[in-house]
Amino acid sequence: MTTRLHFIGRRAAIAATALLLAACSGVGTQPATTDVHVMTSGGFTAAYNDLRPGFEKASGRTVKTAYGASMGNAEDSIPSRLARGEPADVVILARPALDALVEQGKVLPGSQVDLVRSSIGFAVKKGAPKPDISTVDALKRTLIAAPSIAYSASASGTYYETELLKKLGIEAQVKPKSKRILSERVGTVVARGDAALGLQQVSELLPIEGIDYVGPLPAEVQRVTVFSAGVASASKQPDTARALIRYLNSPEAAATIAKTGLEPLTAR
């Protein structure tokens, strides 16, 4: 029985390796010394950072990464980086923002691939009492009572400042004490003690040291964002870009993605 289990395990490992190499197929048609340039937004960053070394090992390529928000005009946002002509082969960001880049001619039409679904949650400074956000009424009370709230300048923050507070009917009380965070993780601001409560994509909160994750928004007011990848129009190696996207969307990547607080939308 032990020998049989070892054999099955070995076959599974071989199959996984074969699938990984298949995901990287097409890479060899372009110069092996060429770096791959990726721009990714925060929602997918933790999963991407864990997955990137596997692609580099399988493809023999070095992946260089620029990080930024999916939207907005901050200097390091992905739209701003592309507008400046920074090198990019793959861009990973919220699907609506990706589709906008396609319309602007910055991303190749038809290259978009949905990678994950991402939910919004709250965090507090490590050791602080965790407020109740389990219901819509509890969330309203918590937001009204919070002395200060930090939210992102990307997808989750846009939802918070333009829709959520209005939907809850507490915009007048809460928005004046809410701060939009540019070019920094909301969790980092909370960990420093510069805000009592922080709202961002769950996957962006979980990796931050010095905070405690409180939980997701109640289902009735949750906003799930799909993060997707596309091939930059200016890419000099679109085959490699597509291979990287296939790898990020492969069944072998799903477990790594899930542990970062995201729901993988794995290719079938």
Secondary structure as UniProt FT lines:
FT   HELIX           2..23
FT   TURN            24..26
FT   HELIX           27..29
FT   TURN            32..33
FT   STRAND          36..40
FT   HELIX           42..59
FT   STRAND          63..67
FT   TURN            75..76
FT   HELIX           78..83
FT   TURN            84..85
FT   STRAND          90..94
FT   HELIX           95..103
FT   TURN            104..105
FT   TURN            109..110
FT   STRAND          113..118
FT   STRAND          120..125
FT   TURN            126..127
FT   HELIX           136..145
FT   STRAND          149..152
FT   HELIX           155..159
FT   HELIX           160..164
FT   HELIX           165..168
FT   HELIX           171..174
FT   HELIX           175..177
FT   STRAND          178..181
FT   HELIX           186..192
FT   STRAND          197..201
FT   HELIX           202..205
FT   TURN            206..207
FT   TURN            209..210
FT   STRAND          211..216
FT   HELIX           219..221
FT   STRAND          225..232
FT   TURN            233..234
FT   HELIX           238..248
FT   HELIX           251..253
FT   HELIX           254..258
FT   TURN            259..261
FT   STRAND          263..264
//
